[in-house]
C-alpha cells in the first residue's frame, strides 16, 4: 500500500522548500509579448526544477511513501488563449525538464496523479463549460505525456468528479471527445454533494473509479467497508492496476478524537463536515481507512506529507514495524 500526498511538499518545519510559482491572468495580460514569454519560461522552469527536487526527496523515502499528486499550476495559465501559443514555442526548451521528472519518477516507482479543479465538469449541461473542462483535462494529459506517461492504461492518474446536470450520459459523451492518452489516464470520483458512489459506478466500463471514503460518509452518513459489494466493482474498474482511494477526515474539534462519528449525534452541518483536517487525529478512522488493503491511498489532509508520514509511522507501530 502506497500513501500519497497532494501538491505541496513540506519540510519538518512545515515550510515548502520547493514551491510551485504562479501568476495572475491580469498581470500576465498587462505585459508585452516578450515579457509574457520571459515570465512563463521562468515560472515553468522553476516549477519543473522544483518538481524534480521533490521526486529526489521522495526517492529517499520507503517505497510505501512514493506517491504524489502534482499541482495543476505546473505550467501557469496554460489554457489562457494568449499563453498557449507561447508554451508551444517554449516546448523544445521545457521538454528536457519534463523528461527528467518522468525518468526520476519511473526509476524510483513514484506513483503520480493530477486532480483538475472543481470547475472541470465534463458532465455539465453547458457546452462552453464542457469545452473548458476538455481543455483542462487535455492540459493535464499533455503535462503527463511530456513526462513520458499516457502510453499504457493508468500509468498516470488524472482524477475528476462527475458532478454535473448532464449526469453519466453527459460524462460519457464528453469522455469520447478526449484524446486516447487522456482516456487512458482519466479516473472519476464520487463527491459529497451531488454524485454518489453508485452514480460514478455507472462509468466503470469507461474509466477507473476512485472511491473517496470521506465523501461517501459526508453524503450518506455511512462507513464503507472493504467487503461492500461496490468495492469489488471499484477494483474491477482498474482492470488489474492497483486502485486508488482518497482519505480525509473532518476538521479537529468537529468530530471526536476516537470512534466512528455519527452525523446525527454531532448535529453539525454537512458543509462543516466537508473541510479537511490538519492531521489524522482519530485512530479509529485511520484503522478503518487502512483496512482497505487492496488500495493505495491519497491522503487529502492540510499538513500534506507531514500528516501522511505520521499516519504511516502510527500504522507501523501498530503493526509491529512490518510496513
Order of alpha helices (4+ residues) and beta strands (2+ residues): beta-alpha-alpha-beta-alpha-beta-alpha-beta-alpha-alpha-beta-alpha-beta-alpha-alpha-beta-alpha-alpha-alpha-beta-alpha
